[in-house]
Amino acid sequence: MSFQAYLTNIKTKTGKEPEDFKVIAEQKGFTQNGKLKPEKKAGEIVQWLKEDFELGHGHAMAIYALLKGAKTEASE
């Protein structure tokens, strides 16, 4: 599955765009000034996304990749 397909499926399931997750992550203290805090690990982010948005592991990792800066909304 392409990265864009993950993002599309996430929007369909949650109604949220990648930017919405960035805002929520900032509010929850996972990021600061749009950057993932160094002490925040993938497992913590994945757990939050699974619990709050019922995302599967792969979809949660896609959001983690966005928050970490490893991927962008334009990534394939």
PyMOL commands that set and color helices and strands:
alter all, ss='L'
color gray80, all
select helices_A, chain A and resi 3-14+18-27+42-53+57-68
alter helices_A, ss='H'
color red, helices_A
select strands_A, chain A and resi 31-32+35-36
alter strands_A, ss='S'
color yellow, strands_A
deselect
rebuild
show_as cartoon
